Amino acid sequence: MSANPHKTIQNLTAKRLKIHGDNGHVLILPPLEKNCQLSEAEDQQFPGLQRLEMQHYIRILEPRDAGSIEPQIKTLLYGCLMGVGLITYIVYQVLTDAGKKPADPQYVRWLKFGSPSLFLIASGLGIGLLFILRSGDTGKAFLQWISRWIAQALSLLLIVTLGLVLPSIAFYFFGGGRDLISSQNSLAKLGRSLQLIFIFTASLLPALLYFLFDRQQLGTLRQRFEQQIFRLDPNIESLCDVAAKYGRQIDEIYGRETGGGEGRLVRATRWPILVATVVMTLGWMLTLLPAGPQSDTVQPGQLLDFFAPQHSALIFGFLGAYFFVLNTVLHRYVRADLKPKAYSSITVRMLVVFILSWVLGPAFGTSVPGLMLMFMVGVFPESGLTLIRESIRNQTGFGKIVKLIGSPTKERYPLTELKELDVYDRARLLDEGVTNIEGLAHHDLIDLMLETRIPVPRLVDWIDQAILYLHLDVGTNIIAASSAQHSAPVTVRTPASAQAMSSHPGLEAEDEKPQTPKVESADEAEDEDEKPQTPQESADIEGLRNLNTFLQSNCIRTATDFIVTYTKGKDGALQSRAPNDLRSRLQVLCESLEDDEWLDHIRHWRASSRVVDQVLNASSGGFSPPPHASVTIADFESQNGTYHSDFRVDPRAADLLVATPALKMIGVKPIGETTYQTNDGTIETGSFGLARIVVEEETTAGRVIFGPDNAESIVPLWVIESLGFTVDPVSNSLKRVLPIPSKKNKPAS
């Protein structure tokens, strides 16, 4: 062990930690810092670091003593000596036919020279490998890099060989290559050579971009995800929470994290790259190899004819698909998102375009408009399905059949309705199973963050748009529940939305009888599109369109935009600008957004990302009991007095907890039940009531849990902070912070 050993301190939170030690020493850790080194003398100034580690604020990595290397080297040399001796003995027995004949003197000289050389080479490699392994995670990462480099080199060699050999064989044996080589026409040889070079380049370029892909360090990607998840998930407080909630998903993508903070790459098959290269090579062979002048003499002006594709629906469909594939690969290459899985979708797209070309080719022939149409089908294969459906639908007697068969191919919530979502981003989302807006709004956002390298702000914005779009979609069932003068149609998508609507008497039918909103599935809603609409339904749809237009005209494009502007209260700008017939719809829309799965995460992401400082005490006097605060509890109506005591301040508590007899004595009545976690981790169920809470002459109100008879009184830290106080980590007492944080206004009722 060295004379001046170091400890590595890691910050497990997204806060800037200011750790106070003895003699005025302060250790400042930036958010998620993972490589803060402490010497032995510095470590002695912070005796309370172990306590902070138990509270999941920090992680301490102790120095490792690798021990003496001398015994391991001796064992290695003995093993090499025995191995080389055994090999030498076997070779000598083979040369002498097990001692039955004398060995050739020349072989004996080579044996005398080769055995010591083999021993030296084996010993050198063994000692070098031993030192690499003893260097810890760095050495293991180096060996992993060597094995990965060898595997990648072999894969690249196989793919390049196929990309070069297949066109060469086709040209030599089936494209007149043998005759051309023996001919004296130099321009023809030049044209065919350039043609082959173009085929080689076009076929191998998408695969070469993968192998040229400058992969970012896995540790950097992991750290970036950790920073983003703290901002996105409101329930995450430390890296321990991240590991418990998302650890398995992170390890599957970035590999297991080593002690140095780097990741170990998860092995992935490269067969999709090989198959995609073969398909593209075959496509370019069909496109160009038969093309070119067929005469014995080639003029200089005919060189471009070698690059003229065949006029076929299949060829132009392939060209359209290759155009899309090349741009997709380039986008993912720039975004550092090029994975073998991407080449599986490339292969499927190529094969789908081939099938559509065979089906649509006879209908459009080889005319210029037909070939241009097939090129667009290659770029957008879904347009080919639409062409097939509409072509058959126009035929007499097939309309109803196509209606039954082709209607499922019509996308109800296309991603094209979202802003700033181009065709390549839609293709990337399709690779992850997101086919429409509803799928995006209800997809696992964390999976999209891990699997794609799409910037998280863009993902958050798309999902934010998708949530609002689904609540304002005029294509879904519209509840015709409105009065004669104030119709207020809304889109009912969930039971919570239905409850929100039924709670507003202004949203009733013409006969003044409240109607129960009906929640219908997507299939039922799709069938409704084919039924004729009543005048009332048409008016309701028009009203919802007016609501959508009103929101867009007021710069509202996402669900959080609407919530922020609406929660300004009755006197807010949005309510003042809204016509009378839209105000009730705005309130229903705000209430119906409350149950969306990812809305809390999105709102947390859009909140301020300013780094918060947290002061901790790791001095020798820092092992004081938990902080307490003087709190007074009183009922709102009862005259039975108050309950006053020293409450323990708990940073993880959500509600106050007081012994049941004390609450009954002052007249607090239970109004509901909730669950809470005790100090030993047990989940308990208890009643709660509402009470007036007074801390240092500052008053608020909140829930109080009826605890066991001998329960310790607890007050959450957030209640203390909401009243303008904080806990001084040095004195372990309350400290007033001015000004008092302002409370958010609630939506107008």
Secondary structure, DSSP 8 states (H G I E B T S, - for coil): --SS-EEEEEE-SSSEEEEE-GGG-EEEE-TT---EEEEHHHHTT-TTHHHHHHTTSEEEE-------SHHHHHHHHHHHHHHHHHHHHHHHHHHTTTTTS---HHHHHHHHHHHHHHHHHHHHHHHHHHHHHHTTHHHHHHHHHHHHHHHHHHHHHHHHHHHHHHHHHIIIIISSHHHHHHS--HHHHHHHHHHHHHHHHHHHHHHHHHHT-----HHHHHHHHHHHHHHH-TT--SHHHHHHHHHHHHHHHH--B-TTS-B-------HHHHHHHHHHHHHHHHHHTT-S--SS---GGGGGGGG-----HHHHHHHHHHHHHHHHHHHHHHTT---HHHHHHHHHHHHHHHHHHHHHHHHHTTSHHHHHHHHHHHH-HHHHHHHHHHHHHTSTT-HHHHHHHHGGGS-SS-GGGSTT--HHHHHHHHHTT--SHHHHHTS-HHHHHHH--S-HHHHHHHHHHHHHHHHH-TTS-B-----SS-----B--SHHHHHHHHT-TTS--TTS---------HHHHHHHHTS---HHHHHHHHHHHHHHHHHHHTT--SHHHHHHHHTT-TTSHHHHHS-HHHHHHHHHHHHHGGG-TTHHHHHHHHS-----EEEEE-STT------EEEEEEE-SS--S-EEEEEEEEETT-SSEEEEHHHHHHTT----EEEEEE-TTS-EEEEEEEEEEEEETTEEEEEEEEEE-TT---EEEHHHHHHTTEEEETTTTEEEE-SS----------
